[in-house]
Amino acid sequence: MSAIAKLRYVSTPRRVREDRRFVAGHGRYVADIKAEGTLHVALVASPHAAARIVSIDASAALAMPGVHHVLTGEELAAGTDPLMNGLDTPEVRRYPLAVGQARYAGEWVAAVVADSRALAEDAAERVRISYEVLPYVLDAERALEPDSTPVHPGHGSNVLLDRTFVWGEVDKHFAESPYELSFRVIWGRSSTVPIETFGVLASWDPWRNMLEVWASIQMPKYSDQIARAVRLPANAVRVHQDVDVGGSYGVKRGIKQTVIVAYLSRRLGRPVRLIEDRLENMRAGDAHGPDRIFDVSVAFNAEGIIRSMKMRALDNVGAYAGRSPFQLGKPVGAIVGPYQIQSVQYRAVSVTTNKAAQEAVRGFGQAPTNYAIETAIDKVAEKLGLDRIEMRRRNFIRKEQFPYLIPSGSTYDSGDYHTVVAKVLDHVQWPALEQERDRLRAKGLLAGIGIAACLEPSGGNSSFEPLLNPKNTTTTWMDSCRINVDLLGDITVTIHTTSSGQGHETLAATVVGEVLEIDPDKIRIMRPDSLTSLPSNSPVGSRMAIMLGGAAFHAAHKLKRKLLRIAGHQFGLAGDQLVYAGGGIAARDGKRKLSWMDLVLIAHRHIHMMPPDTEPGLEASHIYQVPTGGILPTPDGRVQMYPCHSFEFHVILVAIDPDLGKPEIRRYVIGHDCGTVINPHIVKGMTLGGIAHGIGAALLEEFVYDEQGQMITQSFMDYLLPSSHEVPKVEIVHHCTPSPFTVLGQKGSGESGYLGAPAAISGAINDAIRPLGISVGKLPIRISALSDAVAAARAKSSVTS
Amino acid sequence: MKVELTVNGESRLTEVEPRKSLLDCLRDNFNLNGAHAGCEHGVCGACTVLVDGQPVRSCLMFAVQADGYAITTIEGLTPAPGELSVIQDAFCETHGMQCGYCTPAMVLTAHALLQRNAAPTREEIVESISGNICRCTGYGQIVEAIALAADRLSRANAPQGGAVR
């Protein structure tokens, strides 16, 4: 960490510069981009969970005026290469449209192209497809059985991944521990479901040999994947990154959609766009999140110290693989949470089923894992009759133990968990909170307090790739920034990715302004297209404060060093005799000074005044490697996953009317430590938004399939997103433990709140219903399920009494 | 068929299919892109515009039904190019958004609220935006923005010397 003595702009509540265009309705989203002659796509979906495609008759659709083409999977597969798989599973082949066989209800089987979207939808209804219905499998445990129907017969089974890691002396620790307990919890299939669906516009220019792409995208190595799939050189795919993305939180990966329109644009010689409607998005946008069963055992002593843990995570990834099995890998980097658990056995199992395909969701598997870990802590406390907070305190890694190496090979950077907990308890006035719970109980309500402590691994590296796929030897996941100072002395900074609400323009301007001591509001931020960009891996893995912040910091320092060389040359002084202040440079003796504009002029006009071997102009760029990254996993599966580990501690009070079963969050307090905060407004928003998303995952949101494999929550009337009524006022208690591994001590916050909220809510509800002798172990905890369970428990107790 | 719509105070004649939604008409025919398609079934509220001052889901209204009403879109709220209304500025002050996709609809909904209730309580603010889904913010900074805007508007309209609230 390079110290900046006094921060001028970083950590101050400056406005977020992106907001101006958004409040005026002048964001530039993909659906706002209009190209002359654009054709529109609508999709024909499979009505069956699994079916052989016998024939496709598009004649009636094609006979309609204004309909240009009906693309089938067969045609597309002949003209493109399969989409990438994260694991080494070549027979789990994936094309954007079903080829030969549909593998889930709703899967896209044909794409209709017409003059308008409405017309394309009309024509889609006239595409006649005959199917031969096939057996299917929906349940993950059933899919695991050797005799289950394989979703991809060529692969031989439904198992994509089944790997057991043992880190430390698990058997010994279990044998030596006086207590152990086992339980199962289930994380239901939900997702981030942005309000803007995925959309993409592609336009092939045959005279420049260039595929132009505008997309609502958040995908690392997007243009490379498109180029590979459509068989173009990568430098013939130009992704425009100055497109505002209407929310993503992980899922906007859009490869299959882009391949469809890219192929069609080349085939038809016209710009082609696909803006998913809500049904296409929810049912077949391939953007569902983890669908996971955890079986957990922990070994502990009478004091509640957990020594070892065994966890099996069985994930139902749906019909195709993509990157989704990696969501079992990322949590390896924080598999013990904030606790001193000495050894872990982790079995990661990923199976295919006839459900829609998964994609990366906020936290990349960490929120479900945290829910399982936190449930274990609560259960141990309950078994021993220990206070749940005391239980956590006893197991926490202590401040003085950092940097702390966990059994699975990651080193945690820093933290002060005990202090954050103390601050939160002080803020909530813990005895008063318990009294309030008891007062609610006395009134006849079910009331409970929920607690969750967890980590947000941040700085997004991709170490889970080589961990789970030995053929993948990736050890960098860099990001970049470039700074140019023009002849008039004005600064333009380029960043090399799209953003979906994270405020990267504000971030880059703040950091560059901080280093150069220049007002960030005077700095222009631009997003070049992918061909004129430096490498970026996009805002995934809670990484941009660390990675873009790091790149901007280093680029600005490079620029500053050049200015110092120029000034030193004029003064005949070495660097240590110079003082940089506010863009100008003075000799330490105070006698000579060059202003920012003096230096700019020399760089741009006066090469005769420049130090020897110095390039004219004022430009600096930096490609930043992930701190602590760069090392392949060991053969026994130990790896440094992400560099930084933010901490959050949730305390909530929930009241439930026993007749209605509706949980109502009466109080929500979160202690949050993400190191140095670059923009307080942004971090606050991320945390509040993450909590709201966590409330959805815990109580409301689920993609439910019926026994025939039909998704039955396919509109916002069935798949419920939290509204302002469901999200309580949240109180945030701040703490700052800087990371020693980053340029300003910053850590990530893009997944904050979401990573602990579901565990806290589950804990609160279980605390509330414990007096009835029942518990819940599956998310989301639906009102109907809860009221049924409460009613059954009350009926039983009235019978027995 | 031909319709004549009054949009942001201006009368505009255009040709639409009878089935075309007001949302699609505003976006396609008039290039007013501030109204956004979210769910297109009337739940998320991202397409909200004001019809005679009331928030309406433009995805659920046909363009032909809007004939004769005064329609206000987000583009109609900015006082001048590059200038923000008090409500828009308050959203910037509290960072009442992230991706911005639901934001124009939120601002319009807040505008309608403050037109009819100059001093809303927190509960009234929460109630007024409960038909607009925001996936980014968890609503906290949106509620703050609307309260701040109400406060600023009340001060701006108070007699000289400033209102005390």
Interface residues (C-beta under 8 A of the other chain):
Chain A: R15 V16 E18 D19 R20 R21 F22 V23 A24 G25 H26 G27 Y29 A31 D32 K34 A118 T192 V193 P194 I195 E196 T197 D244 V245 G246 G247 S248 Y249 I275 D277 R278 S500 G501 Q502 G503 H681 I682 K684 G685 M686 L688 G689 G690 I691 A692 H693 S715 F716 M717 L721 P722 S723 S724 H725 V727 K729 V730 G753
Chain B: E17 R19 K20 R27 N31 L32 N33 G34 A35 H36 A37 G38 C39 E40 H41 V43 C44 A46 T73 I74 E75 T78 L84 Q88 D89 F91 C92 E93 T94 H95 M97 Q98 C99 G100 Y101 C102 T103 P104 V107 R122 V126 E127 I129 S130 G131 N132 I133 C134 R135 C136 T137 G138 Y139 G140 Q141 I142 V143
